[in-house]
Amino acid sequence: ALQPDEQIAQILDIRDYETSRYLVLASRNGLVKKTMLTEYDTNRSGGIIAINLREGDELVSALLVEEDSDMLLVSRHGMSIRFTANDDTLRPMGRSTSGVIGMHFRGDDELLSASVLPPEGTAASVFVVTEGGFAKRTAVDQYRLQGRGGIGIKVAKLSEDRGDLAGALIAGDEDEVLVVLASGKVVRSAVAEVPLKG
């Protein structure tokens, strides 16, 4: 049951509320919030408050994280920030709070996506696609650990003809990606078709 102006932002596949230790929510304005996953264990069909959003903000991502998980936030204008979601950096909060600053932005930039990085040593890359259909892939280890709340480092150099970023995700070397166009067409390709860049 949704409110009139409400829509679904994320669907997570969980076996039970012990699947993961925490749920992290990230908003368009760069706020992040970590809550014990067990706090959402309810059968209320109308839902329960997960985050107290500030005026003009909206939810972008919901992620399952562990105590030592590293997260990567990526902005629409191609900036990124990596930090560890431990209790020192991101302390757990109750459901009806609004969270803390995960990333600051320049100008009209905003958060595009939040991802959990795989364990150290796993072959994975950050895969981004622009509105104009250009893809870029960079090894995860190219993204150094930073403190939460900064402006971050560049994911990709964007130009007007390529547009802003439309999607950013963490992909394994053997994965395939589906790029879904606004017209409804789908383009499928292997991640490895896009060469690794700095």
Secondary structure by P-SEA (a helix, b strand, c coil): cccccccccbbbbbcccccccbbbbbcccbbbbbccccccccccccccccccccccccccbbbbbccbbbbbbbcccccbbbbbccccccccccccccccccccccccccccbbbbbcccccccccccccccbbbbbbbcccccccccccccccccccccccccccbbbbbcccbbbbbbccccbbbbbbcccccccc
